[in-house]
Amino acid sequence: MAERKPFLLRLPPDLMEELNRWARDDLRSVNAQIEYLLREAVRARRRALPPGPAEDPGAACAPAAPAE
């Protein structure tokens, strides 16, 4: 199994409760539900991006280099 990196996520109580209900409905833990939702969002984003170099996933977010 791949190593997982823990991190703290602060959520408003109403969102946390909604995620709890959704996770219970899907028979998942809240952590697994959040991971599932994030993976689905990444897949959808990848499908929506125009084709191009995908070696650096952060490149699409990096600011453009200044013109000289």
Short mmCIF file of the C-alpha atoms (twelve columns), coordinates in Angstrom:
data_MODEL
# 
_entry.id   MODEL 
# 
loop_
_atom_site.group_PDB 
_atom_site.id 
_atom_site.type_symbol 
_atom_site.label_atom_id 
_atom_site.label_alt_id 
_atom_site.label_comp_id 
_atom_site.label_asym_id 
_atom_site.label_seq_id 
_atom_site.Cartn_x 
_atom_site.Cartn_y 
_atom_site.Cartn_z 
_atom_site.pdbx_PDB_model_num 
ATOM 1  C CA . MET A 1  0.000   0.000  0.000   1 
ATOM 2  C CA . ALA A 2  1.291   3.469  -0.861  1 
ATOM 3  C CA . GLU A 3  2.451   5.723  1.936   1 
ATOM 4  C CA . ARG A 4  -0.090  8.351  2.952   1 
ATOM 5  C CA . LYS A 5  0.765   11.838 4.120   1 
ATOM 6  C CA . PRO A 6  -1.313  13.002 7.089   1 
ATOM 7  C CA . PHE A 7  -2.496  16.597 7.295   1 
ATOM 8  C CA . LEU A 8  -4.941  18.665 9.297   1 
ATOM 9  C CA . LEU A 9  -8.154  19.735 7.584   1 
ATOM 10 C CA . ARG A 10 -10.404 22.277 9.276   1 
ATOM 11 C CA . LEU A 11 -14.040 22.168 8.188   1 
ATOM 12 C CA . PRO A 12 -17.138 24.034 9.291   1 
ATOM 13 C CA . PRO A 13 -19.387 21.849 11.472  1 
ATOM 14 C CA . ASP A 14 -22.238 21.820 8.935   1 
ATOM 15 C CA . LEU A 15 -19.946 20.565 6.157   1 
ATOM 16 C CA . MET A 16 -18.460 17.937 8.460   1 
ATOM 17 C CA . GLU A 17 -21.938 16.683 9.367   1 
ATOM 18 C CA . GLU A 18 -22.906 16.489 5.687   1 
ATOM 19 C CA . LEU A 19 -19.726 14.521 4.930   1 
ATOM 20 C CA . ASN A 20 -20.504 12.206 7.860   1 
ATOM 21 C CA . ARG A 21 -23.984 11.485 6.479   1 
ATOM 22 C CA . TRP A 22 -22.672 10.972 2.950   1 
ATOM 23 C CA . ALA A 23 -19.914 8.639  4.171   1 
ATOM 24 C CA . ARG A 24 -22.421 6.590  6.183   1 
ATOM 25 C CA . ASP A 25 -24.706 6.326  3.137   1 
ATOM 26 C CA . ASP A 26 -21.767 5.068  1.032   1 
ATOM 27 C CA . LEU A 27 -20.489 2.772  3.843   1 
ATOM 28 C CA . ARG A 28 -17.171 4.629  4.073   1 
ATOM 29 C CA . SER A 29 -15.259 6.417  6.785   1 
ATOM 30 C CA . VAL A 30 -15.239 10.210 6.540   1 
ATOM 31 C CA . ASN A 31 -11.548 10.050 5.617   1 
ATOM 32 C CA . ALA A 32 -12.236 7.562  2.807   1 
ATOM 33 C CA . GLN A 33 -15.156 9.691  1.611   1 
ATOM 34 C CA . ILE A 34 -13.011 12.837 1.414   1 
ATOM 35 C CA . GLU A 35 -10.269 10.910 -0.404  1 
ATOM 36 C CA . TYR A 36 -12.844 9.520  -2.862  1 
ATOM 37 C CA . LEU A 37 -14.274 12.988 -3.537  1 
ATOM 38 C CA . LEU A 38 -10.820 14.480 -4.063  1 
ATOM 39 C CA . ARG A 39 -9.819  11.701 -6.466  1 
ATOM 40 C CA . GLU A 40 -13.034 12.178 -8.458  1 
ATOM 41 C CA . ALA A 41 -12.429 15.929 -8.628  1 
ATOM 42 C CA . VAL A 42 -8.857  15.384 -9.870  1 
ATOM 43 C CA . ARG A 43 -10.081 12.923 -12.533 1 
ATOM 44 C CA . ALA A 44 -12.740 15.375 -13.705 1 
ATOM 45 C CA . ARG A 45 -10.200 18.197 -13.858 1 
ATOM 46 C CA . ARG A 46 -7.771  16.090 -15.875 1 
ATOM 47 C CA . ARG A 47 -10.520 15.267 -18.385 1 
ATOM 48 C CA . ALA A 48 -11.416 18.959 -18.669 1 
ATOM 49 C CA . LEU A 49 -7.845  20.171 -19.250 1 
ATOM 50 C CA . PRO A 50 -6.641  20.594 -22.835 1 
ATOM 51 C CA . PRO A 51 -4.118  17.973 -23.969 1 
ATOM 52 C CA . GLY A 52 -0.513  18.894 -23.371 1 
ATOM 53 C CA . PRO A 53 2.555   18.036 -21.316 1 
ATOM 54 C CA . ALA A 54 1.508   16.395 -18.071 1 
ATOM 55 C CA . GLU A 55 4.917   15.751 -16.518 1 
ATOM 56 C CA . ASP A 56 4.568   18.574 -13.972 1 
ATOM 57 C CA . PRO A 57 1.073   18.650 -12.412 1 
ATOM 58 C CA . GLY A 58 1.907   21.973 -10.722 1 
ATOM 59 C CA . ALA A 59 2.867   23.641 -13.983 1 
ATOM 60 C CA . ALA A 60 -0.751  24.535 -14.808 1 
ATOM 61 C CA . CYS A 61 -0.952  26.465 -11.541 1 
ATOM 62 C CA . ALA A 62 2.414   28.194 -11.805 1 
ATOM 63 C CA . PRO A 63 2.452   31.801 -12.989 1 
ATOM 64 C CA . ALA A 64 3.750   32.417 -16.488 1 
ATOM 65 C CA . ALA A 65 7.335   33.525 -16.871 1 
ATOM 66 C CA . PRO A 66 7.724   37.269 -17.472 1 
ATOM 67 C CA . ALA A 67 8.258   38.272 -21.090 1 
ATOM 68 C CA . GLU A 68 11.648  39.702 -21.918 1 
# 
